[in-house]
């Protein structure tokens, strides 16, 4: 049986926000990146089977006005969305219910290595201790307020840092792996 894993790849401000107070993420691109270094994103996505994201993240990506950026299947957690746009049929699937049940559905389809994306979705997965790895990229900016990546948890979750990299002489990326408390 294939090993199942849920991984996060996300960037935050130094003070832990994934979006500013207006929901904008343009600050993510303030550091010049003339060579378009992807900071490990392609390598990361080459090792996952599918993505699980929330409705807000899905709608944000749709709002970019670009071609659908994901090559892997995307499962969108939503209780309100029911119809996938024609151009995304066979690429995007709406799912809802308790997270463990949703994961069972996804695993039955043969997707075992999942990229978990979206602030509220990541928080929900963490609350149920369903995250195995977090690759956290810190952008050196303080936003002061906005959408926080982390929220309260019912129990302490312990991780170990297995890798640290610096990109563009300014951006620090830490790769954390879950360890038992």
Secondary structure, 3 states (H helix, E strand, C coil): CCCCEEEEEEEEECCCEEEECCCCCHHHHCCCCCCCCCCCHHHHHCCCCEEEEEHHHHHHHHCCCCCCCCCCEEEEECCCCCCCCHHHCCCEEEECCCHHHHHHHHHHCCCCEEEEECHHHHHHHHHCCCCCEEEEEEECCCCCCEEECCCCCCCCCEEEEEEEEEECCCEEEEEEEEECC
